[in-house]
């Protein structure tokens, strides 16, 4: 009843203030800790402030993401924006790293962009990247302008599952922009669609992967690009370029 008496805009401002406070706490933590890892308690608090239920499986994914980000030796690419965008920016800022995030939904992009600015997370480049048709699948429009071509880590939580081809397009479109030893963190790895794209990635790019959290879904997979040949992109690049016109 009390909730119904508070205007929606006021509730949003309250939540945003709460979330910024939790981000500031994480920012102080990673500045003071040697391993630049936020505590689990802080991740739970940030998740609640953002509006996500703090399910244990979600927490496992956030912990894995922060651990991978804290070890990354180069820029980070994120597919789909949200709570993870803020956490990535805060975790890697101390080491001078940048995050490039792709978001297809214009309204959500505008909202996240506003929150990033207000929360003073200025090492994140949030790009509006509409979904477009490639050769047999849909994926984000390739970002233009000054974008790194040596991504060390990719956080793959988009595009939405109903997209043609799901998240498969990451490697056909972006593999040439990844470092040879790039790590990909793939969410929802318990789904049949994700297992199929992992199989296709294995066949086309000779990646290796391990899945975690299968006993308490959603699970995630840690995918590693092959380094023996010095190039992780044999047959996928031309497939993506056929209709992309690049």
Secondary structure by P-SEA (a helix, b strand, c coil): cccccccaaaaaaaaaaaaaaaaaaaaaaaaacccccccaaaaaaaaaaacccccaaaaaaaaaaaaaaaaccbbbbbccccaaaaaaaaaacccbbbbbbbbccaaaaaaaaaaaaaacccccccccccccccccccccccccccccccccccccccccccccccccccccccccccccbbbbbbcccccaaaaaaaaaaaaaccccccccccccccbbbbbbcccccccccccccccccccccc
